[in-house]
C-alpha cells in the first residue's frame, strides 16, 4: 500500500470541488490529495492551489490501476456515463489489487431498494464494493437541490412545476451540505444516507 495519500475520482465535477474543500478543512494538506478528472481547466486550477492532479478517463482501466496503486485511500464520486457501472468496478478492482486502506463511494438514496430502478447502477456498485473485501464507506446521497434549480427552467415560463412526488416529502440537500456530511462519516465499513431536512 502507498504512503498516506487520498485519490479523488470525479474531483473536477460539481460535487468534487466541495469534497476537496472538506478534506482540506478536515486537516489534509492539498499536497497529500490527488484530484483526478477530465476537466483540464479545473485540473490546472487545482494544481495551482497545491493539489496533486491527474487527467484520467475511467474507461482507461490500466491508467486507473496505476493511479490507484500510488494512493492509500480512494474517493469514488459516482460518474454519469452510460457505462459507469463498469467504470466503478474497474476502480474497485484496482483498489483491491493495490490493497488500499479505504474506499469511499458516493452512492444514491434507496440504492438498496430493488424497486428504485433509477439507482440500479449504485446498487450493483455497492455489491461489488462489499464483495471486494476492501474497507469501505458508502454514502447514499440524496437528490441534490441543484437538480431542482435546473428543473425550474421550464416552470419559469409556464408557471407550472410538475413532479412525480405525490404526497411524499423531499429531503434534498445541496452538494456542499453533502460534502460536509461525508466528512463526518468517519472510517470503518459503514453504509448510510446523507439527507437534507424533509420538506
KEDRENTI-180858 format. One record per residue (C-alpha): y, x, z; residue in three letters; residue number from 1. Coordinates in steps of 0.02 Angstrom, whole numbers. Example, Ala and Ser with C-alpha at 12.3 -4.5 7.8 and 13.67 -1.06 7.14 Angstrom:
BEGIN
py, px, pz, residuo, num
-225, 615, 390, ALA, 1
-53, 684, 357, SER, 2
// end
This chain:
BEGIN
py, px, pz, residuo, num
0, 0, 0, UNK, 1
175, 61, -42, UNK, 2
309, 105, 87, UNK, 3
401, -45, 161, UNK, 4
497, -124, 18, UNK, 5
519, -300, -49, UNK, 6
497, -357, -229, UNK, 7
581, -521, -275, UNK, 8
521, -603, -436, UNK, 9
649, -726, -504, UNK, 10
792, -635, -419, UNK, 11
913, -667, -563, UNK, 12
891, -856, -554, UNK, 13
988, -990, -461, UNK, 14
881, -978, -303, UNK, 15
852, -791, -315, UNK, 16
1032, -742, -281, UNK, 17
1028, -838, -116, UNK, 18
860, -762, -68, UNK, 19
933, -588, -92, UNK, 20
1084, -632, 15, UNK, 21
972, -696, 155, UNK, 22
861, -542, 150, UNK, 23
1014, -433, 174, UNK, 24
1075, -549, 313, UNK, 25
906, -526, 396, UNK, 26
937, -339, 403, UNK, 27
852, -271, 248, UNK, 28
953, -141, 155, UNK, 29
982, -178, -30, UNK, 30
902, -11, -70, UNK, 31
737, -75, 2, UNK, 32
738, -230, -110, UNK, 33
693, -235, -294, UNK, 34
767, -381, -389, UNK, 35
655, -424, -537, UNK, 36
703, -543, -676, UNK, 37
753, -567, -857, UNK, 38
942, -587, -848, UNK, 39
1006, -414, -891, UNK, 40
1186, -454, -849, UNK, 41
1139, -511, -675, UNK, 42
1023, -361, -652, UNK, 43
1170, -249, -692, UNK, 44
1275, -335, -558, UNK, 45
1136, -315, -431, UNK, 46
1114, -132, -475, UNK, 47
1300, -106, -443, UNK, 48
1277, -193, -273, UNK, 49
1145, -65, -223, UNK, 50
986, -162, -256, UNK, 51
839, -89, -349, UNK, 52
815, -185, -511, UNK, 53
676, -214, -637, UNK, 54
684, -307, -801, UNK, 55
517, -396, -815, UNK, 56
435, -541, -905, UNK, 57
296, -617, -800, UNK, 58
181, -635, -953, UNK, 59
176, -443, -953, UNK, 60
30, -431, -831, UNK, 61
17, -242, -844, UNK, 62
201, -221, -807, UNK, 63
188, -343, -663, UNK, 64
41, -250, -588, UNK, 65
131, -83, -600, UNK, 66
286, -155, -518, UNK, 67
194, -243, -377, UNK, 68
97, -84, -335, UNK, 69
259, 2, -286, UNK, 70
303, -126, -152, UNK, 71
236, -182, 16, UNK, 72
295, -364, 9, UNK, 73
317, -486, -135, UNK, 74
426, -640, -150, UNK, 75
370, -750, -294, UNK, 76
501, -878, -340, UNK, 77
410, -1004, -447, UNK, 78
452, -999, -631, UNK, 79
492, -1137, -753, UNK, 80
396, -1079, -907, UNK, 81
259, -1194, -976, UNK, 82
128, -1061, -935, UNK, 83
197, -1023, -762, UNK, 84
29, -1051, -677, UNK, 85
-49, -905, -771, UNK, 86
105, -801, -730, UNK, 87
93, -843, -546, UNK, 88
-92, -800, -544, UNK, 89
-53, -633, -626, UNK, 90
67, -589, -484, UNK, 91
-60, -644, -352, UNK, 92
-199, -541, -431, UNK, 93
-83, -390, -437, UNK, 94
-38, -415, -254, UNK, 95
-221, -422, -205, UNK, 96
-263, -266, -304, UNK, 97
-116, -172, -228, UNK, 98
-160, -231, -52, UNK, 99
18, -288, -20, UNK, 100
64, -336, 157, UNK, 101
131, -511, 122, UNK, 102
165, -633, -20, UNK, 103
297, -769, -5, UNK, 104
286, -910, -131, UNK, 105
414, -1047, -164, UNK, 106
308, -1199, -198, UNK, 107
360, -1382, -211, UNK, 108
363, -1529, -92, UNK, 109
200, -1628, -84, UNK, 110
107, -1492, -178, UNK, 111
-49, -1539, -80, UNK, 112
-43, -1719, -143, UNK, 113
-152, -1738, -298, UNK, 114
-60, -1898, -343, UNK, 115
101, -1798, -364, UNK, 116
63, -1726, -535, UNK, 117
235, -1651, -560, UNK, 118
183, -1514, -438, UNK, 119
7, -1483, -503, UNK, 120
54, -1303, -550, UNK, 121
118, -1274, -374, UNK, 122
-43, -1344, -301, UNK, 123
-150, -1230, -410, UNK, 124
-43, -1079, -367, UNK, 125
-62, -1116, -181, UNK, 126
-251, -1124, -201, UNK, 127
-253, -959, -295, UNK, 128
-145, -877, -161, UNK, 129
-251, -940, -17, UNK, 130
-413, -892, -104, UNK, 131
-348, -717, -142, UNK, 132
-361, -663, 39, UNK, 133
-185, -590, 47, UNK, 134
-72, -635, 191, UNK, 135
46, -770, 129, UNK, 136
187, -888, 170, UNK, 137
201, -1044, 61, UNK, 138
369, -1129, 62, UNK, 139
363, -1305, -7, UNK, 140
542, -1326, -64, UNK, 141
617, -1499, -76, UNK, 142
713, -1564, -227, UNK, 143
874, -1466, -248, UNK, 144
1041, -1554, -226, UNK, 145
1099, -1459, -381, UNK, 146
971, -1556, -484, UNK, 147
1060, -1718, -439, UNK, 148
1226, -1643, -487, UNK, 149
1157, -1605, -661, UNK, 150
1089, -1782, -671, UNK, 151
1262, -1855, -643, UNK, 152
1323, -1804, -815, UNK, 153
1271, -1970, -892, UNK, 154
1325, -2086, -749, UNK, 155
1500, -2013, -758, UNK, 156
1520, -2111, -919, UNK, 157
1406, -2261, -889, UNK, 158
1442, -2291, -706, UNK, 159
1256, -2316, -676, UNK, 160
1141, -2193, -586, UNK, 161
957, -2233, -610, UNK, 162
816, -2150, -512, UNK, 163
634, -2196, -480, UNK, 164
653, -2186, -292, UNK, 165
633, -2369, -243, UNK, 166
663, -2386, -57, UNK, 167
613, -2207, -20, UNK, 168
727, -2089, 73, UNK, 169
778, -1925, -7, UNK, 170
779, -1760, 88, UNK, 171
864, -1647, -40, UNK, 172
941, -1480, 5, UNK, 173
1049, -1351, -81, UNK, 174
971, -1190, -142, UNK, 175
1071, -1090, -14, UNK, 176
1003, -1202, 125, UNK, 177
827, -1173, 61, UNK, 178
853, -984, 63, UNK, 179
919, -991, 242, UNK, 180
769, -1095, 295, UNK, 181
649, -975, 212, UNK, 182
724, -830, 310, UNK, 183
675, -916, 472, UNK, 184
495, -949, 423, UNK, 185
427, -780, 478, UNK, 186
262, -697, 440, UNK, 187
79, -745, 456, UNK, 188
-24, -864, 350, UNK, 189
88, -1015, 350, UNK, 190
123, -1164, 238, UNK, 191
264, -1284, 269, UNK, 192
402, -1391, 195, UNK, 193
585, -1346, 177, UNK, 194
680, -1510, 178, UNK, 195
857, -1569, 194, UNK, 196
920, -1713, 300, UNK, 197
844, -1879, 247, UNK, 198
970, -1990, 159, UNK, 199
// end
